[in-house]
Amino acid sequence: MTESPTVSVIIPTYNRYKFLGEAIQSVLDQTFASYEIIVVDDGSSDDSRSLVKRFAEQSDRIHYHYQDNQGVSVARNFGISKAKGKYIAFLDSDDLFLSTKLEKQAKYLQENPAVGMVYSSFITIDEHSNYTATHTANASGYIYRELLYNCKIATPTVMLKRYVLDKIGGFDTSMILAEDIDLWIRVAEHFEIQAITEPLIKVREFPGNTFRDHKQILYSFTRIADKHFGKPNKFGTIFKRRVYANVHYYAGSMCLSHSPDEMSQAYRYFLRGFRYFPFELRGCMLASRLIFRTLIPQSLQHIVRRYWRKLLQPD
């Protein structure tokens, strides 16, 4: 490319050869022309380097960088340091952009100078690219409080202005979980964020690509809360207690879903959350699941779940 691109798309990857080519191709298929692709290989031991090199031989938009394995935050920050675009977008190496993603988000940021970041709804797919769900983006404006309470922004849906990162800094490299949520909350503290309700991304979810360790969930989300409530707090004590309660209820839900042998730990998370603030929907849902696991014999639980899901399905 002879002129600076408008958008820099940063793709960190680690042993994702199986999906990386599709991810890169989804950017090359964009309706928007002014972009570059920065692939940061975080120490892959598979054939990712050769794959990216083959793409790079066909397009001068693609730039490949290798680093020893240091984690996704370091990889994304390195990509940001190499970016030439005034807008920054992120794509995980097993996810996909829909064809108008860059066009619609770049246009929105161009036409709305007060907005620092835009994100969108997204579709989830499984390992075989089968549709599983649609997740709607609807929180817009100065949504610092809303994101601090419950942030559901998926990283590949985001595009933000470069000067936003210059002001607040990049990803926290000391975090191994929720480093993206930490960044979006820091953006929201200073800038307006807008949602595009149209799905512009396909996010791939399958066993092995989603972090579910309940202890790390508790640690990471508590740390995010500590960062913001350690400052002068304009939201008040009740909101603070609701946030910490929500963190514990979330950790309990993940413990129940992914560590079924640790139900006593899920109970402890629930009780801690209850002490912070008892009147939370997530807490009620966790309590219902705990009661279900306690009262219904394990041999019958899958039958009850199957009929319950059938009852909830629309005609």
C-alpha positions as CSV (number, residue, x, y, z in Angstrom):
1,M,0.0,0.0,0.0
2,T,1.4,3.4,-0.9
3,E,-0.7,5.5,1.4
4,S,-1.5,5.1,5.1
5,P,-4.6,2.9,5.7
6,T,-7.6,4.2,7.4
7,V,-8.1,1.0,9.6
8,S,-5.5,-1.3,11.1
9,V,-6.9,-4.8,11.8
10,I,-4.8,-6.5,14.5
11,I,-5.0,-10.3,14.5
12,P,-3.1,-12.0,17.4
13,T,-2.7,-15.8,16.9
14,Y,-1.4,-18.8,18.8
15,N,-1.6,-22.2,17.2
16,R,-4.8,-21.4,15.3
17,Y,-3.7,-22.7,11.9
18,K,-7.0,-24.4,11.4
19,F,-9.0,-21.1,11.5
20,L,-6.4,-18.4,10.8
21,G,-6.8,-18.5,7.0
22,E,-10.5,-18.0,7.2
23,A,-10.0,-15.1,9.6
24,I,-7.6,-13.3,7.3
25,Q,-9.8,-14.0,4.2
26,S,-12.8,-12.4,6.0
27,V,-10.8,-9.2,6.1
28,L,-9.6,-9.5,2.5
29,D,-13.3,-9.9,1.5
30,Q,-14.3,-6.5,3.0
31,T,-16.2,-4.0,1.0
32,F,-13.9,-1.3,2.5
33,A,-10.6,-0.9,0.8
34,S,-8.4,1.3,3.1
35,Y,-7.0,-1.2,5.6
36,E,-4.0,-3.1,6.7
37,I,-3.8,-6.5,8.4
38,I,-1.2,-6.9,11.2
39,V,-0.9,-10.6,12.3
40,V,1.1,-11.0,15.5
41,D,2.1,-14.6,16.0
42,D,2.4,-15.2,19.7
43,G,4.9,-18.1,19.5
44,S,2.9,-20.6,17.5
45,S,4.4,-24.0,17.0
46,D,2.1,-25.0,14.1
47,D,2.4,-23.8,10.5
48,S,0.9,-20.4,11.1
49,R,4.0,-18.5,9.8
50,S,3.9,-20.2,6.4
51,L,0.1,-19.7,6.1
52,V,0.4,-16.0,6.7
53,K,3.4,-15.7,4.4
54,R,1.3,-17.2,1.6
55,F,-1.4,-14.6,2.1
56,A,1.2,-11.9,2.3
57,E,2.7,-12.9,-1.1
58,Q,-0.7,-12.1,-2.6
59,S,-1.4,-8.8,-0.8
60,D,0.9,-6.1,0.5
61,R,-1.8,-5.2,3.0
62,I,-0.7,-8.1,5.3
63,H,2.2,-7.7,7.8
64,Y,3.4,-10.6,9.8
65,H,5.3,-10.3,13.1
66,Y,6.5,-13.1,15.4
67,Q,7.2,-12.9,19.1
68,D,7.9,-15.4,21.8
69,N,4.8,-16.5,23.6
70,Q,3.8,-13.7,26.0
71,G,0.0,-13.7,25.9
72,V,-2.7,-12.0,23.8
73,S,-2.5,-8.6,25.6
74,V,1.2,-8.3,24.7
75,A,0.5,-9.4,21.1
76,R,-2.3,-6.9,20.7
77,N,-0.3,-4.1,22.2
78,F,2.6,-4.9,19.8
79,G,0.2,-4.8,16.9
80,I,-1.1,-1.4,18.0
81,S,2.5,-0.1,18.1
82,K,2.9,-1.1,14.5
83,A,-0.5,0.2,13.3
84,K,-0.6,3.0,10.8
85,G,-4.4,3.5,10.7
86,K,-6.3,6.2,12.5
87,Y,-8.8,3.5,13.5
88,I,-8.0,0.2,15.2
89,A,-10.0,-3.0,14.9
90,F,-9.3,-6.4,16.5
91,L,-10.0,-9.9,15.1
92,D,-9.3,-13.1,17.0
93,S,-7.7,-15.7,14.7
94,D,-10.7,-18.1,15.0
95,D,-13.4,-15.5,14.4
96,L,-14.7,-13.8,11.2
97,F,-15.6,-10.4,10.0
98,L,-18.8,-10.1,7.9
99,S,-18.1,-8.3,4.7
100,T,-19.4,-4.8,5.6
101,K,-17.8,-4.6,9.1
102,L,-15.0,-2.2,8.3
103,E,-17.1,-0.1,6.0
104,K,-19.9,0.5,8.4
105,Q,-17.8,1.1,11.5
106,A,-15.3,3.4,9.8
107,K,-18.1,5.4,8.3
108,Y,-19.7,5.8,11.7
109,L,-16.6,7.0,13.4
110,Q,-15.9,9.4,10.6
111,E,-19.4,10.9,10.8
112,N,-19.4,11.1,14.6
113,P,-16.3,12.9,15.9
114,A,-17.5,12.8,19.5
115,V,-17.6,9.0,19.5
116,G,-14.4,7.2,20.6
117,M,-15.4,3.6,20.0
118,V,-18.1,1.7,18.2
119,Y,-19.0,-2.0,18.5
120,S,-21.7,-4.2,17.1
121,S,-24.0,-7.2,17.6
122,F,-22.5,-10.5,16.7
123,I,-23.4,-14.1,15.8
124,T,-21.8,-17.1,17.5
125,I,-20.9,-20.2,15.6
126,D,-19.4,-23.5,16.6
127,E,-16.2,-25.2,15.6
128,H,-17.8,-26.3,12.3
129,S,-19.2,-22.8,11.5
130,N,-22.8,-23.7,12.4
131,Y,-25.0,-20.9,13.8
132,T,-25.7,-21.0,17.5
133,A,-27.0,-17.6,18.6
134,T,-27.2,-13.9,17.9
135,H,-26.1,-11.4,20.6
136,T,-27.5,-7.9,20.4
137,A,-25.5,-4.8,21.1
138,N,-27.7,-2.0,22.5
139,A,-25.8,0.0,25.2
140,S,-24.8,3.4,23.7
141,G,-23.6,6.7,24.9
142,Y,-21.6,7.5,28.1
143,I,-21.9,3.9,29.4
144,Y,-19.1,3.8,32.0
145,R,-21.5,2.8,34.8
146,E,-23.3,0.2,32.6
147,L,-20.1,-1.5,31.5
148,L,-18.6,-1.5,35.0
149,Y,-21.7,-3.4,36.1
150,N,-21.9,-5.8,33.2
151,C,-19.8,-5.5,30.1
152,K,-20.8,-7.8,27.2
153,I,-18.7,-6.3,24.4
154,A,-16.9,-8.9,22.3
155,T,-13.4,-7.9,21.2
156,P,-13.8,-8.5,17.4
157,T,-16.9,-6.3,17.3
158,V,-14.9,-3.2,18.3
159,M,-13.4,-0.4,16.3
160,L,-11.9,2.6,18.1
161,K,-10.0,5.7,17.3
162,R,-6.2,5.6,17.7
163,Y,-6.1,8.7,19.8
164,V,-8.3,6.9,22.4
165,L,-5.6,4.3,23.0
166,D,-3.0,7.1,23.0
167,K,-4.9,8.6,25.9
168,I,-5.8,5.6,28.1
169,G,-3.1,3.1,27.1
170,G,-3.5,-0.4,25.7
171,F,-4.4,-3.8,27.1
172,D,-3.2,-4.6,30.7
173,T,-0.5,-7.2,30.1
174,S,-0.6,-8.4,33.7
175,M,-4.1,-9.8,33.2
176,I,-4.7,-13.3,31.6
177,L,-8.5,-13.0,31.6
178,A,-11.0,-10.1,30.9
179,E,-8.2,-7.8,29.7
180,D,-10.5,-6.7,26.8
181,I,-13.3,-5.9,29.2
182,D,-10.9,-3.9,31.3
183,L,-10.0,-1.9,28.3
184,W,-13.5,-1.2,27.1
185,I,-14.4,0.1,30.6
186,R,-11.4,2.4,30.6
187,V,-12.5,3.7,27.2
188,A,-16.0,4.3,28.6
189,E,-14.7,6.2,31.5
190,H,-13.5,9.0,29.1
191,F,-15.3,8.6,25.8
192,E,-18.7,8.0,24.2
193,I,-19.3,4.5,22.9
194,Q,-21.9,3.6,20.3
195,A,-23.5,0.3,19.4
196,I,-24.4,-0.9,15.9
197,T,-27.3,-3.3,16.4
198,E,-26.6,-5.1,13.1
199,P,-24.4,-8.2,13.6
200,L,-21.1,-7.6,11.8
201,I,-19.0,-10.5,13.3
202,K,-19.1,-14.2,13.7
203,V,-17.5,-15.3,16.9
204,R,-16.5,-19.0,17.1
205,E,-17.2,-20.8,20.4
206,F,-16.1,-24.3,21.2
207,P,-14.4,-26.3,24.0
208,G,-10.8,-25.1,24.4
209,N,-11.1,-21.6,23.1
210,T,-13.0,-20.1,26.0
211,F,-11.5,-19.5,29.4
212,R,-13.8,-20.8,32.2
213,D,-11.6,-21.0,35.3
214,H,-13.9,-19.7,38.1
215,K,-10.9,-18.7,40.3
216,Q,-9.4,-16.6,37.5
217,I,-12.8,-15.1,36.7
218,L,-13.2,-14.0,40.3
219,Y,-9.7,-12.6,40.5
220,S,-9.8,-10.8,37.2
221,F,-13.3,-9.2,37.5
222,T,-12.6,-8.2,41.2
223,R,-9.4,-6.6,40.0
224,I,-11.2,-4.6,37.4
225,A,-13.7,-3.4,40.0
226,D,-10.9,-2.5,42.4
227,K,-9.3,-0.3,39.8
228,H,-12.3,1.8,39.4
229,F,-13.6,1.8,43.0
230,G,-10.2,2.6,44.3
231,K,-10.7,6.1,42.8
232,P,-13.1,8.7,44.1
233,N,-16.4,6.9,43.5
234,K,-19.3,9.0,42.1
235,F,-21.6,6.0,41.9
236,G,-22.2,5.4,45.6
237,T,-21.9,2.5,48.0
238,I,-24.9,0.5,46.8
239,F,-23.7,0.4,43.2
240,K,-20.3,-0.7,44.4
241,R,-21.8,-3.5,46.4
242,R,-23.9,-4.6,43.4
243,V,-20.9,-4.8,41.2
244,Y,-18.9,-7.0,43.7
245,A,-22.0,-9.1,44.2
246,N,-22.4,-9.6,40.4
247,V,-18.7,-10.7,40.2
248,H,-19.2,-13.4,42.8
249,Y,-22.5,-14.6,41.3
250,Y,-20.8,-14.9,37.9
251,A,-17.9,-16.8,39.3
252,G,-20.4,-19.1,41.0
253,S,-22.3,-19.7,37.8
254,M,-19.0,-20.6,35.9
255,C,-18.0,-22.9,38.8
256,L,-21.4,-24.7,38.6
257,S,-21.2,-25.0,34.8
258,H,-17.6,-26.0,34.3
259,S,-16.6,-27.5,37.7
260,P,-19.6,-29.6,38.7
261,D,-17.6,-31.4,41.4
262,E,-17.1,-28.1,43.2
263,M,-20.7,-27.3,44.1
264,S,-19.7,-26.3,47.6
265,Q,-17.4,-23.7,46.1
266,A,-20.3,-22.4,44.0
267,Y,-22.3,-22.1,47.3
268,R,-19.5,-20.1,48.8
269,Y,-19.5,-17.7,45.9
270,F,-23.3,-17.3,46.2
271,L,-23.1,-16.5,49.9
272,R,-20.4,-13.9,49.4
273,G,-22.4,-12.3,46.6
274,F,-25.5,-12.4,48.8
275,R,-23.6,-10.5,51.6
276,Y,-22.6,-7.8,49.1
277,F,-26.1,-7.4,47.6
278,P,-28.9,-10.0,47.7
279,F,-31.3,-8.5,45.2
280,E,-29.6,-9.3,41.9
281,L,-31.1,-11.3,39.0
282,R,-27.8,-13.2,38.5
283,G,-27.9,-14.2,42.2
284,C,-31.5,-15.4,41.9
285,M,-30.5,-17.5,38.9
286,L,-27.5,-19.0,40.6
287,A,-29.6,-19.8,43.7
288,S,-32.2,-21.6,41.5
289,R,-29.5,-23.7,39.9
290,L,-28.0,-24.6,43.3
291,I,-31.4,-25.6,44.6
292,F,-32.0,-27.7,41.5
293,R,-28.7,-29.5,41.9
294,T,-29.4,-30.1,45.5
295,L,-33.0,-31.4,45.3
296,I,-33.1,-33.2,42.0
297,P,-31.2,-36.6,41.9
298,Q,-28.3,-36.4,39.4
299,S,-29.8,-39.3,37.4
300,L,-32.9,-37.2,36.7
301,Q,-31.3,-33.8,36.1
302,H,-30.6,-34.3,32.4
303,I,-34.2,-35.4,31.8
304,V,-35.6,-32.3,33.6
305,R,-33.3,-30.0,31.7
306,R,-34.4,-31.6,28.4
307,Y,-38.1,-31.0,29.1
308,W,-37.4,-27.6,30.5
309,R,-35.6,-26.5,27.3
310,K,-38.4,-28.0,25.2
311,L,-41.0,-26.1,27.2
312,L,-39.1,-22.8,26.6
313,Q,-38.9,-23.3,22.9
314,P,-41.4,-21.2,20.9
315,D,-44.0,-23.1,18.9
